[in-house]
Amino acid sequence: MPYKNLNDLPKSVRQVLPKHAREIYLAAFNNAWEQYEDPEERQGNDSREAVSHKIAWTAVKQKYKKGEHNWQPK
């Protein structure tokens, strides 16, 4: 299901990402959710939700890197 705001994101995302990274995650997840509605658009057997989370993390990793204790801008 798409997320309406940053507080709706999974706790595991909210706890580790700074606000801007959460905004990226939210936008990427919601976009992927819409784009991959049709199972034929997805590779493998991943669910719509799993694909959307993978894409969201990929989007975050384009601008942020995981530091020793937190995520930081590249």
N, C-alpha and C positions, 0 to 999 in steps of 0.2 A: 504494500500500500504506500502511496506517496506520503511524504511528511509535510505538514503544514507550516511548522516553524522549527527553530533550532532545539527547542525543549522537547520536541517529539522524537528526535533522533535517539537511537539506542544509547543506553547509558555507557556502553563500552566506547562509543564514539565521543560522546559529550565529555567524558572524563579525560580523554587524552589529547584532543585537538583544541588549538586556540580558536577563537571566534571566527576569524576569517577562513580558516581551514574547514570549520564546520559549515560555513556558508557555501564553500565550494562543494563539500560533500553533499549537502542538501540539494543543491541545484543539479549536480551530476546524477544523483540517485533518481530524482524525480524525472529528469530527462530520459534516463535509461528505462525507467519504469514505463514511460509512454512508448518509447521506441521499440522495446522488446516485448510488447504485449502478445504478439503472435509467436508461439513456440517455434515455428519454423525459422524465425529470425535469429534464434539463439543457437550457439554451437553446443554440442554435447547434450547432456540431460539436465543441465542446471535449471533450476526454477527461475522464474522471472525475478523474484526477490534476490536470489543469490547472484544473478548476473548484475542486477542493479547495484548491489553492494560492492561487487568487484570493480565495476566501472567507477563508482564513487571513490573508492580507495585509490584507483589509478589516477584519477583527477587530482586528488589531494597530493599524491606523490610527485606530480609535475611541479608543484610550487613549494612543497614542504619536504623536509627530511626528518627522519626519526633520530633524535639525539639520545644521549645517554638516559635522560629522565623525561624528556618531553619532545614534542614535534616543534621544529623551528623552520622559519622561511629559508629557502635555499639562497 
